[in-house]
Amino acid sequence: MDYQKKTSTERGNDTMPAALLHQKLMLPTSIKRLGELAYNLWFSWNAEASALFQRLDSRKWEDSGHNPVQLLLTSADALQQASVDPGFLEAYEQVISQFDAYMHESTWFQTEHAKQSHIQFAYFSAEFGFHESLPIYSGGLGVLAGDHCKSASDLGVPLTGVGLLYKKGYFTQKINSQGDQQAEQFQYDFSMLPILPAYQENNQELIVHVELPTGPVALKVWRIRVGRNSVYLLDADIESNTPADRQLTAQLYGGNQDMRISQEMILGMGGVKALRALGISPSVYHMNEGHAAFLTLERLRELLDLGLPFQAAVETIRSATVFTTHTPVAAGHDAFPIGMAEYYLGPLLSKLPAYRQDLLGLGNDPKTGLFNMTHLALHTSSLRNGVSKLHGQVSRDMFKGFYGDIQSREVPIDSITNGVHLDTWLAPEWKALFDRFLPGGWRNRIADARIWESLELIPDASIWQVHQELKEKLIGFARQNLEQQRRRIGESEERAAEVRSFLSKDALTIGFARRFATYKRANLIFNDLERLKKLLHDPERPVQILFAGKAHPADHPGQEMIREIYRVSQLPEFQGKIVMLENYDMNMARYLVQGVDVWLNNPRRPLEASGTSGQKAAMNGVINFSVLDGWWEEGYNGDNGWAIGSTESQDWAVQEQENTADIYRILESSIIPLYFSSQEQPQHHPRHPWINLMKRSIQSLAPIYNTHRMVAEYTERSYLPTADRAHHFVENGYDLAIKVADYKNFIRREWHHVKIAAVHDPSADSSAAVSSISAVEKLSTLKEVTADVFFGPIWPPDTLVELIYFEESGSDWNEVVVWMQATGDLKNQTQSFKASIPSHLKHGPNFSIRVRPISSSFAHSFELPLSVSTLQE
């Protein structure tokens, strides 16, 4: 389906909301398209659109959490005044023109992939962080999903999102006088949010059903407009459901494991049913983390109902599925007791009794005996990736056993490094400055490094002015947050007013804001309070630190970190210099990543899969100061920020000592001196050292760590190849899927016959002669090694015979794999193979032979994890 053309169902979805909007909002004719803007999250990354809503009533705009729908529904008088205000009407027409141009202009996908205009991609995620006015996210995973969808719209990638609509969102965080996090629930009124029901062709609200053990659960489908694309969210809070079932989509990451598995069934199975009801037939399904993996079981049911053999159905599902894993932390991989999985999947298993064990086996983790959602995702996807290069490596190590006896580097898990949506996170002040100096159309070419070379043209004074303006905005926001907090917990008027003197625009300002999990070590900088006090109290070079973040309500160690930070912030020697802000959300995040000088990140390596807060900070000229983990390991170049180093010990205590020492050392010897020496430069100095660093940071990081680059990578490396392969698997009555399934079944059944019968190493008996050869001669002198392999009933061309050895490279040893060539004829089911390798290598201690199955229809070389090796003998 062309992404600008719609099925009849989707056309129906367009007409009903238009009438509904007119009836609901009753806008004056001259500004009637404000409703269209309010119900398209395009406003959230267009500064002019947001400013237009703010212009109606700035107080209500702030009080509503920047929610344009609530603003329009409660501002009748302001709307009437605006409808005859020439200034407002002029701004309105300009924004509408921008919106229309955006919606109809040619896009990257249209230009680069015109022949794929019929393709649709589905993106399933348990949370989406689009904007503070739609609080259905908890942190990085959701914000990444939101940024992914926004860039897909910008690039014209035909992507449809699927998720859950949480009436209570995540939670509102309040911090009491003891520093305790208090998680408060708030039930949102969906009629006041920028969402609308999805409709069927008969203009009835769309309802789908998911079978749970207690009976069918009805799910209302809601639609969010995200620029050119849509995201559909499922809601169980409807009258036809039982009171217990109505709570299933009440809260993000709330409740026990029963709640979690129910939510994940609703997301995966209900999401597929919603797409079917909408007439959307994706070519590719992208599972953003294992939460969505039940979608594969619903698609399997569809194919099995058609009569497709089980393994052929699995191959069909796998051919069209992409999976992104997001964490190396075991707790981030949902796993359920097998009995619980059997119970909740009972309605599905009862319909497919012949495949009961096969279906459960797709999620089985043999090490734990649990039904693991990541294992289900790995079993049912063809392409898998981590979210940074380091995380890809860590994931290959984690799931090495999943793929048999192979080296970690051979494990078929790739990596696509996360990015952030520039238009969402770059301050409007920076955009205005870049509009003056960067080439025209730069916002559509942000992944082009050449665009950012023009930063050199921007005067240092202009850069510093923008940065200082944003810093002052942050300080004002932080003071307001602290004052409201003190008033709420009953502090005296004097204590509440005291915060108005906290923080200084002249101090070096460090920011730390993210989810409070223990491995992120928010309190690491507190390991030496005396040393920290000296840093913060230097009258010539003052320093201040802002903290923000939520801990999961069940994460008591994470909450203890919040208490510690709050306690330290209340000590007389740290008051006003260390602050803990409450209720971290996307709005606060923008102030922080745009307004601090340095962004601190110090997780235990390698537990930070990627991290994106530092990327948001970097594009705003904020300098990263981080452990070499996640994205920073590849982003840091030695000249664009600072790296907190260590010996990379896996002993957490040792790593903590080394990281702590490095934090203080770099602050004292590098960061603080550079920041303040910059301010001490005479006015005529040609270069501001700190501003130079800001420019280098933006130039090296902005063109890479953005979601335009990321989504383009997903499109070209994952989505399009997967769509092409999936098409071949289903054409001609699933012919290829059946053949691949039959081939794999045959290989599994007959593989035990394969044996390496003999290895002929001509120099194995001449060790004395070989040992006298110099190192240079050893590398340049080659010998021919042969191997005889018995295949039994397996056809030799369906295998690959490899010779493997290791080559020294500095302090490391790199694996070298040489493909052996068949020689002579097949005799008695035995084939000979040959390869040339350095003559000093001996079979056994220095090299081995490996045989494994291959097929041109495989998505990757190790799709069938079987092998025979001389190392196994």
N, C-alpha and C positions, 0 to 999 in steps of 0.2 A: 504494500500500500504506500503510495507516495505520501510523504509526510505533510504536504500541503493539501492533499485531497483526503476526503474522509469517507468512511463507509456510511451507509444510510443511518446506522445506529448513531454514529458520531454527529451526523448532521442534525438528528433529532435532539442530541444533547446541546447543540448550539441554540436552537430556536427557543426551547423552553426556558433556559436561564435568561435569555434576553427579555422575554415577557415578564419573567419573575422579577428580574432586576427593576424593571420599570415600575411594577406594582409595589415592590418592597421599598424602594428608595424614594420614589416620587420626587425626582430631581427636576429643577427648572430646565426648560427646554434648551436654553443657551449653554448649559453645562451638563447635559444629560449623560455624556460619556465618562463623567467622573466615576460612575458605577462600574463601567468596563475596566477602568484603571484600578479601582479598588479591589476588584476580584481577579486581578492578574498580578502575581507576585513580581512582575517586571518592575513595579514601583519600588521594590525593596532594593534594587541595585541601580536605580536611576535617581540621581540626586535631585534633578529638577522636578520629577514626579512627587517625591517625598516632600520637597519644599512647597509644592503647590498645595498639598493637603495641610501642611503645617500653617500655611498662609490663611486657611479658613478659620482656624482657632488654635493658636499655638499651645494654649494651656490644655485643651482637650486632647490635642495631638500627643502631648507628653503623658497625660494621665491615662490615656487609652493604651499605652505601650506601643505607640506609633501604628495603631490599628485603623486603617482608613475606613473600613466598613462601620465600625463602632462610631467613628467620627461623623460619617455621613448620616447615620441613623439618629444621631443626637444633636444635630446642628442645623435645624430647619431655618432659624433666623439668619445664621451666618451664610447659609446657602443662598437664601433670597438676596442678601446684600451682595454676595459675590457674583450673582447672575447678572447684575447691572453695573458692576465695578469694571471700568475699562482696563485698569491695570491687571486685575485678576483674569479677565477674559483674554487679554493678550498673552499672559503666561499660560493660561489653559490651552489656547490654540497652539502655542509652541510645543507644549508637552504632547498634545494629541498628534501633532505632526511627527514628532520624534517616535512616538509609539507606532504609528502607521508605517513609518519608514522602516522601523525595526521589524515589524511583522511581515513586511512584503519584500524587503531587500534580498538580493542574492546572497547565499551563505557559502561558507567553506565546503560543506558537504555537497551542496548542489554543484559547486564548481569542480571539486576534486573527485566526486563519486557519483556523477550524474546517472550512470547506468544502474546504480543501486537504489534509485529513488523509490522503488516499491518495497524496500525492506523496512521492517519495524524491529526495534530492540525493546525488551522489557527489563526493567531494573527494579529488583525487589530488595527492600531494606526495612529493618524493624523500626528505624527512626529516620526522620528527615528534619534537618535544621535549616529552614529557609530564612526565618526572620523572627524577631522576638514577639511579633503579634500572633504567631502560630506556634505555641509552645509544646511541640510534640517531639522534642529532642532532649538528650541528656548531655551530650558532649561531642567529642571529636568525630565519632562514627556518623552521627546524624548530620553534623555540619558539613562533613565531607560529602555525604549523600546529597545534601541540598546544593552544594557548590557544583557537584557533578551534573545535576539536572540543569542548573543555570547555564553552565558552559555548553551543555548539549543543545540548549535552546539557542544560545549565541551562535554556535557553529552550524546550526541547522541539522544536527544529528537527530534522526527520528526515534526518539527514546520516550517510552512511557513508564512512569514510576508507579510502584505498587507498595503500599504500606498499611499501617493501622492508624486509626484516629483515636487518640487517647483523650477522653473527656476531662481527665484530671491532670493531663500532661505528665511531667516528671515530678517535681515538687518545688515549692518556694522555700528558699533557705533563709532562716533568721538565726542570728547568733546572739545568745543571751549574755548576761553580765559575767558569766563564768567561762565564756568562750565555747559553750556547747552549741552544736548545730541543731536547730530545731527544724524538722521537715514538715512543712504545712501543705496540705492538699487544698486545691482550689478547683471547683467544678466549672469548666468553661461553658459558656452559652454559645453553641455552634452558630446560632443565628447572627451572632455578632462577629464572627470570624470570616476571613477572606476565603471561604469555601462555599460550595453549593452542592446540592445533591446531584448525582448522575441520574440520567433518565433513559428509559427504554424508548423504542420507536413509538410506542403508544402514549408517550409523554407521562408514563407512570414512573415514580421513583424506583430505581433499580435495587432489588433485594436478591441476594444469593444465599445459599445455605451450605453449611459445613456439618458433616455428621461427627458428633462427639459421642462418647459412650453413653451419656445421659440422654441423647436424642439430638435432633437437628437444631443448629443454632442459626437464626436468621441474621444476616449482615447487611446493613444499609451501606451503599457505596456512595462516597462523596468524591467530588472532583476539585482539584486545585489547578488553576492555570499557572504555569511557570513559563512565561514568555510564549514561545511557539508551541510548547509541549504541554502535556497534562500529567498529573500524578493522581492516582485513585487510592483512596483510603477507606478501609473497612471499619464499620462501627457496629458493635453488638448491642448497644444501649437503645433498643427499640422495644415497644410495648409487647410484641408477640413473644418475646423471650422471657424465661423465668428470671426472677431477681438475681439469682446466682450467675446466670449466663450474661445478663446485662453488665456485669462487672468485668467480663473477660477483656474488654478493651478500655477499661477505666484508666489504668495507670501504666506508664512505661516502666519496665523492669521492676514491677511491683509483685508482691505475693510470693508464693512458694513454687516448687517445681511443677506442681499440677497446673498452676496458673501459667507458668512459662511454656510448658509443652502445648497447652491449649492455645495460647497466643500464637505460637509458631505454626500450629496447624491452621489456624485462621489465616495467618499471613500467607503461607505457602499454598495450601489447598484452596482457601477462599479467594486468594489473589488470582489464581489460574481461572477459577470459575467466573470471577468478575470480568476478566479479559474476554473470556468466551462470550459472556452475555453482552458485552459491549461491541462484539464483532471485531475485536482486535486479535490478530493471529501473528504473534511475534516470530521472527526468524531465529532470534537468539534470546535466551533468558540469562540475565546476569544476577547471580546471587551475591549480594553485598554482605558477606559474612554468613556463617552457617545457620543463622536464625531462619533463613528463608528456604532451607533445603527440602522441606516437605513438599514444595512445589513439584519436585521431581516425581514424588509418589503419585500425586494427582495426575500428572501427565502420563505416567506409567499405566495407571488405571484406564485412562482413555484408550491407550493403544492396546492393552490387553482385552478390553471390551470389543475392540475391532477384530480380535482374533489373532493378533500378532504373537509369535512365540516370545516367551519371557526375555531371553537373552537378546533377541532382535529388538524388542521394545527398549531394553536398557541401552543398547547401542544407539538407537534413534534419539533417546533423551540425551544421552551423553554428547552426541554430535552437535547438539544445539545449545549447550549449556556452558557458561563461563562462571568461574568461582573466584572470589577475592577473599583471602583470609587476612585478618587484621591484627592478630595479636600472637606473640610468643608466650603469653601468660596462660597457663593451663586452665585457670578459672574462666577464661574468656571463651572456651570451647564447650558449649552446652552438651552435657551428657546425662542420660536418664537411665535408671535401672531398667533392665530388659523387660521385667514384668510390667513396669509402668508404660513402656513403649507399646507392649502388646495390648495393654488395656485401652490406651487412648487410640491406637490404630485398629482397635477391634472391629469397628464398622467396615473399614476398608478390607481387613484380613478376612472377614466373614464373607465378603463378596468374592474374594479371590483365594479360596482355601487351598488350592493346589500350589499357590506361590507363597504361602505363609512364611516359611523359613527363608526363602529367597529374598523376600521384601525386608524382613528383619535383618538378614545378613548384610544388606547394603549399608546399614548403620552400625554394625557390630564392631566394637573395638576388642580384638582378641586379648589384648593385654589386661584390660580392666573388666571385660564382660559387660560393659555398658553400651547403650545405644547412643552413639556419639554423632552429633549433627555435622561436625566437620568431616567425619568419615563418610557419612551419607553424601555430603557435597563432593568429596573427592571421588567417590565411586561413580557419581552420576554427572560429572563434568569432564569435558575434554581438555580445556585450557584452565590452568590455575595460576594465580599469582599472589605474591606478597606485595607490600605497599612501599617498599624501598629496596635498594639493592642488598643492604645488610639483612633486612627482614626476609628477603627471598632466600638468602643463604641460611638463615636461622630456620626458616620453614622447611627447607630441604633436609636439614639435620633432624628436625622434629619428626618428619614423616618419612624418613629414609626407610624404615621397616615396612612401610606400606607398599613399597615397590620392589621388594626382594633384595637380593644380594648385589647391590650396586653402590658406587661411590656417591657421596652426597651431591657432588657437582652434577651428577647425571640424573638426579631426581627431577622429574618433569614438573617443577614448580618454578615459574618465572617471576619477574617482578616488574611492576609499573609504579613508579614513585608517585606518591600523592602530591597534589598541588592545592591551591586555593583560588577562589573566584575573585579576580582582581577588582572588578567593578563593585563587588560587595564590600571588600575589605580595604581598598585604597581610599584614603580620606578625600572628600571633595576638594579640599584645598590643594592637595597634590595633583589631582586631575586637572584643576584649572591651571596650575603652573606648568604641567606637562603639555597641556594644550598649546601653550605659548611657545614652547621650545622643541618639542618632539615633532617628527614628521606628521603630516596630516593623515588621519585614519589610523593613528598608532594604536587605538584601543582594539581594533580588529586584528592587529599584528603583534600582540604582546609577546608571542613566543619567538619572535624574530630578534635575535640578539643585536642586530645592527640598529634596530630602533632605539635601543637604550644607550647607544654610543653618544647620542645627542645630549645626554645628561651633562656632558662636559661643557655645553653651551650655557647652562644655567648658572647665573652668578651665585657665588657662595652666600652672599647676603640674602638672596631670595630664598634659598634652601633653608637657611637658618631661621628666617622669619616665619616660614610655614611651620617648621618644626616647633618653634617656640609657641606659636599660636595653638597648636595641637596639645602641647604640654600644659599650657594654661587651661585649656578646656578640660583636660584630664584632671587637673588639680581641683578645679571647680566641681567637677562631677564627684570626685572622691570625697571632698569635704561635705557635699550634700548627702552622700551615702552615709558617712560616719555620723553626721548630725542627726539624720533621721533614725539611725540605729540607736543612738544615745537617748533620744527623746522616747522612742518606743519602749526601751527597757527601764524607763522611769528615772533617768539621770536628771540632775538639777539643771536649771537653765544655764548656770555658769559652765557646767561640764559640757552641755550641748553646744554652747557658743564657742567653747575653747577650740573646737576642731577647725574653726575658721582661720586659725593661724597655723594649722598643720600644713606640712609640705611647702616646698619652695621651688619656684621655676628656675632658680639659679643652682639648685643641687643636681648632681648626677643622679638620675632616677632609674632604678632597676625595677623591672616588672617580672612577677612570677604568677601566672594564672593558668589553671588547667584543672582537670579532675584530680581530686585528692585521693590517690591510691598510694600505698606505701612504697611501691617501687619507683614512684616519681620523686620521692624524697624532698618534699616541699621545705622541710625544716633543716636540710643539710647545712645551710649557711649559719645555723645557730650552734654548730658544734664547738665554736670558740667565741663565747659572747664577749669576753674581754677584748679580744682582737677586733671583733665586729664593732664594739662601742667606739674604739679608737678611730676606725674608718668613718663611722657615721658622724662623729663629733669634731672632726678636723675643721676649724673655723675658716680655713682658707680653701678647703676642698670638701665641702659637705656632700654627703651621700644619703639617699633615702630609698626605701624599698616598699613596693606595693604588692600585696598578696590578694588573690581571689580564687575561689574554686569551691565546688561542692564535693562532698564524699557521699557515696551511696548510703542510704539509711541503714543498711545492714553491715556496712564496712566500719567497724568500731575503731580499728587502728587508723584508718583514714581520718575519722572524726577526731581522734586524739591528736593528730597533727594540727588540725584546725585549732583545737584548744591550746596547744603549745604556742602556736604563732600568735594567737590572741593574747595569751598570758604575757609573752615577751613584749608585745606591742603596748601593753598597759604599764610596763615598768617605767619609772620616771626617766631613766636614761635613754629610753627608746621612744617615748611618746612623741608623736608627730613626725617621727623619722621612719618608723615601721608601722604600716597600717594593714589591717585585714578587712577588706570590703566584703559585704554580704550579698547573697543572691546573684552570683555570677551568671550572666546570660549573654546573648549575642550583642545586645546593646552595650553592656559594660565592656565586653571584649573589644569592640571597636575603639572605645576610648583608650583602653590600655595599649593595644598593639599600635595605635597611632600616636600615643602621647609620651611613652617612656623613652629613655635614651638607650637602654640595654635590656635585652630579653634573656632572662636566665632560665636555663633548662638543665637539670642534673639528675636524670634517671639512672637506675642501675643498668649498665650496658650488659646485654643487648635486649632489654625488655621493652624499649620504646620502639614499636614497629615502624612508625614514621614520625608522627607528630606533625601538626600543621600550624600551631600558633606562632612558631618562629618564622614560618613562611609569610604569614600575615604581617608580622612585625617588619620583616625585611623589606617588603615592597613599600613600606612607609618610612624607610630610612632609619629604622631602629636596628641596632647592631646585635647580632646573636652572640651569646656567651653560653656555650653548651657542651655537654659531654658528646663525644663522637659516637652518637647512636642515632638510629633512624635516618631521617633525611639529611641530617647535618653531617654525617660521615661522608656523604658524597657532595654535599653543598659547600663545605668548608674547603677553601683553597689556600689557606695560610695568609691571605691578604684581605679577607672580607669579614672578619670577626675574630672570635677567640674560641679555642678548643680546650675543654677541661679534660686533661689527659690522665692516664693511669697505665699500669702494666697489663690492664685488661684481665686481672685476676678474677676467677670465678668465685673466689672467697669474698662474700659480700662485705665482711668487716674490713678486709684489706683494701677493697675497691673504695669503700667509704673514706678510709683514712687518706688514700691517695687523692681522691677527688676533692676532699675538703682542703687539703694542703694546696692543691692547684687553684682552687677558687680564690683563696686569700692571696696567694702569690701573684696571680694574674691581676686581681683587682689592685693590689698595692703597687706592683711594678709596671703595669701596662695600662689598664683601663682608666684608672683615676688620673694618673699623670697625663695621659694623652688628652683626656676630656678637658682638663683645666689648663693645660699648656695651650690648647687651642684658643681658649678665651683670653689668654695672656698675650697672644700674638699682637703686634702692632697693627693698626688699621690698614697700613699700606702693604702688609704681608700678602704676597700673591696667592698663597694657598692656606686654607684653613685645614689643619691635619684631620680633625674629626669629620669635617664635611667631606674631605677627600675619601675617608673611610665609608661614610654614608653612600657616596656615589658608587664606590667600588662594590659595596654590598648590593645595592639595587641593580647595578649593571650585571653582576654575575649571577644573581638569584632570581630576580623578577621574570626573566624570559624563560626560565626552566621550571620553577616551582609554582606553576599556575595550572588551573584545571583546564584551560584551553589546550595546553600541551598534553595534559594527562588524558583528557577525553579523546583527543585526536589519536593518541597512542592506543587507547582501548579500542577505538573504532578500527584502526588499520592493523593492529596486531592481534586483536581478539575478536571483535564483533564481525567484521567482514569475512575473515577467513573461516570463522565458525559458521556464518550464514551460508557461505558457499559449500562447505562440507556437509552441513545439515541438509541442504537442497539435494545433494547427490544421494544422501542416505534415504530420503523419502520418495524420490522419483521412481517411476516404474514399479509401483506397489511395494515400496520399501525393499527393493531388490538388494541394494548394497548393504543395508543394515542386516538383512538376513544372511548374506554371504559372510560379512565380517563376524557375526555371531557364530555361524557354523565353523568358520576358520579357527576362531579362538577356542571353541569347544573341542575341535579336533586336535589342536596343538596341546591344549591342557591334558587331554586324554592320552596322547601318544608321546608326550615329551620325555617320559621316563626311559624311552628307548635311546635317546641321544647320549652318546658317550664320546669322549676324546680318547681315541684308541691308542694314539702314539704321538710323541713330539720328538722331532729330530733336530737336535742342536749340535752343529758340526764342531763347535769349540768346547763342548762340555768336558771333554777329556784332555784338554790342553791348557789347563789353568796356569801352569808355570810359564808357558809362552805368552799367554795373554797378560799375565801380571807384569811382565817386563815392558809392555807397551806404554808409552807416555800418555798422559791424559788427553792431549790433542789428538794423538793417533787413535785413541780409543773412540773418540767421537767421529772421526773421519773414516775409520775402517769399518766396513759393513760386512755382514754375513747373511746368508739366507737360511731361515728357519722354516721347517715344514711341519705340518700337523695332519694327522689322519683322523677324520671324524666319522663315526658310525651314526647314521640317521634313522635307521629302521624305516617306518612308513612315511616319515616326513620328507618333503621335497627340499633338497639343500638350498635352492634359491629363496626359500621362505625363511632362511636364517642368515645371520651375520656372524662370521667367525673373526674374532679380534685378538690381536696380540697386545698385551698391556704391560708397560713398564713405567718406571718413574725416573725423571730427569732432574738433576740438581739445578736450582735456580736461586743463587744467593743463599739465603738461609732457609729456603723452602724447597720442597720436592714437588714437582708438578707431574701429574699423571699424563702419560702419552699413550694414545690408543691408535693402533695401526690396523687398518682393515686388511685381512688376509685374502689373497686371490685364489680362487679355485684353479686347480691344475690337474690335467689328465681327466680320465673318464670316471664316472661313478661305477664302482665295482663292489658287488656284494653289499650294496647299501652303504658303502664307505666312500668318502670323497677326500682327496688330499688338497691342502691349502698351503700357500707360501707367503712369506713376507721378509723384507730385509730390515735388519736392525743393527745398531752398533755392536761390533764383534765381541766386546768385553762382557756383554750381558749373558748370564747363564739362566737356563730354565730352572725355575724353582725359586732360588733366592732373588733373582733379578727380574724375571718376567714370567707371565702366565698367559694361558690361552683361554678365551671365553667364547661360548656359542650362545646366541639368543635369537628368539623369533622376531621377524620384522614383517611389515606389510606397507605397501604404498597407501593403503586406506587408513593407516593409523594417524592419529593427530600428533603423536610424538613418538620418538624412537623407542621409549621404554613403556609403551602402553600396556604390553603384556609382560608382567614382571616374572619371567622365567629365564633361567640361564643355567648353563653347565660350565664349570671352570676347573682348570687344573689345580686351583687353590683349594677346591672342595675335596680333592682326593686325599 
